[in-house]
């Protein structure tokens, strides 16, 4: 496949100009307790005023470097599982001259909250209720922030499980078939492993299997840079969608019932509440071509709209219809996309097209049941990743609304279309990234490395690489479509549960860490340094 020639040249020029913008730099070394260079430690610098945080990794010689940071005061700290180091406070950046900071690591405890969900599943003991905990309870969040981070007695875990089952306070709309017996099993298991008197070791490193589950990364993987912002406590943003005015829009899932607007210059977040009084399950949000922000409510089936001109949030919902069994169909919405004409498309039950001018919904109940991922090509054709049954890829013609389906080797979850019309999808259940050529109607799949790669969020960056988030392993991967090579990158936080990726005008991939209430973008350093200062 050809790279995106015109786009790539533009990005090179853009990155080069950014590299000459004013910005501060921090450089230094990281050493282990013996004084030897330490490879792969995350060094992070947090701006005290904007909460902007840059994360870079120490190289094989223990060296690190950050460039293009906005001037201001920073705290610089280290994240390396099983190690600790005192953070450096009041680090002032006021010129382009690099500030030198070295870190000496000391051994520390490995915590259960440091692990990925895959490591958790492998290390936690078997027992009644484990399947509910690692299967059902982690459908929306990981084990780290909501379970392993605290110790509760049986009554405490029962209150937590009851809270989650309640449709007014938790995600009861998602746990409709979660029985009382399953809830009791969940409480018993959590009390056993994360209870006050649990016999589970306080550190997973005490278990003999732990060492086999540790992940190492290539030297190439150390070139990644993450830049993120704090959203506030318990915001649980599924995605961050940049608009063309210097902001990014985020849906707050669960009972947050809000969307957030992140100002990239100041780091400030404005929030706008939906009128829904119960848990709305705001699943997806993005701004359309005219700046209007659209968002979905999984719990209620409503389509939300924020009008930046009036500051008003309104909700739209089509009339409920009867299914073939004579019962009312349950409405639910997942992912939203807006085409070039302003038509609003959403997946869920059912797939719909909403015309804001006429306030009319067009429904596709039978044509694409169980559709989750959605993408638009340059002709405004709609591509859907359908997960029902063995799954399929569905196309809805943007002009005629004709529906065509193809059956890929792996069941798709998310989907993207590149500039040449190739369709890319993540085979979440099969550990693959797939490519579909609409012209030849042929598939090609690329196996992903590692255990449980679980490709969830998916994006195409400005250079034509395909990025995916590994839901189970707290890893991001980048596939080169020309060579099939996959590079795995470490993620700066435990619990990688981002649901959707977006790419901005500079070709950077936007991610979130819902459990950690973060949103930001990533890029890979090459020969030319990038900057986040003076955007």
PEZIVEN-V755573 format. One line per field, one symbol per residue. phi: phi as a letter, one per 40 degrees, with the letter a starting at -180 (. if undefined). burial: I if it has 24 or more other C-alpha atoms within 12 Angstrom, else O. Layout:
BEGIN
phi->???
burial->???
END
This chain:
BEGIN
phi->.cccdccccccdccccccccccacabaibbbcdcgcdbcgccbbbbcccbgdbbbbbccdcgcaabbgcdcicbbbabbadgbaaccbcfccbbacccccbbbbcbcaccbccccccccddcccccichcccccbccbcbbcccccbccabbcdccccccccdcccccbbbdccbcbccccccccccccccccbccbcccdcbccccccddcccbbbcccccccbbbbbcbhcfcfccabbcbcbgbbbbcbcgccfabbbccccbgcbcbbccccccdcgcbaaaccdcgcbbabbccbgcbcbbcccbgcbbbbacccbccdcgbccccabbbbabcccgcbbbchbccbbbbccbfbbbbbcccacgcbcaabcccgcbbbcbbcgcgabbbbccccgcbbbbbccbccbbaabcccgcbbaccdcbgbbbbbccccfbbabbcccgcfcfcbcaabccbgcbbabcdcbfbbbbccccbgcbbcbcbcbcgcbdcabbbcccgcccbbbdccfbaabbabcbcccbbbcfc
burial->OOOOOOOOOOIOOIIOOIIOIIIIIIIIIIIIOOOOIIIIIIIIIIIIOIIIIIIIIIIOOIIIIIIIIIIIIIIIIIIIIIIIIOOIOOIIIOOIOOIOIIIIIOOOOIIIIIIIIIIIIIIIIOOOIIOIIIOIIIOIIIIIIIIIOIIIOIOOIIOIIIOIIOIIIIIIIIIOOIOOOIIIIIIIIIIIIIIOOOOIIIIIIOOOOIOOOIIOIOOIIIIIIIIIIIIIOIIIIIIIIIIOOOIIIIIIIIIIIIIIIIIIOOIOIOIIIIIIOIIIIIIIIIIIOOIIIIIIIIIIIIIIIIOOOOOOIIIIIIOOOOOOOOOOOIIIIIIIIIIOOOIIIIIIIIIIIIOIOOOOIIIIIOIIIIIIIIIIIOOIIIIIIIIOOOIIIIIIOIOOOOOOIIIIIIIIIIIIIIIOIIIIIIIIIIIIIIIIOIOOOOIIIIIIIIIIIIIIIIIIIIIIIIIIIIIIIIIIIIIIIOOOOIIIIIIIIIIIIIIIIIIIIIIIIIIIIIIIIIIIIIIIIOOOIIIIIOI
END
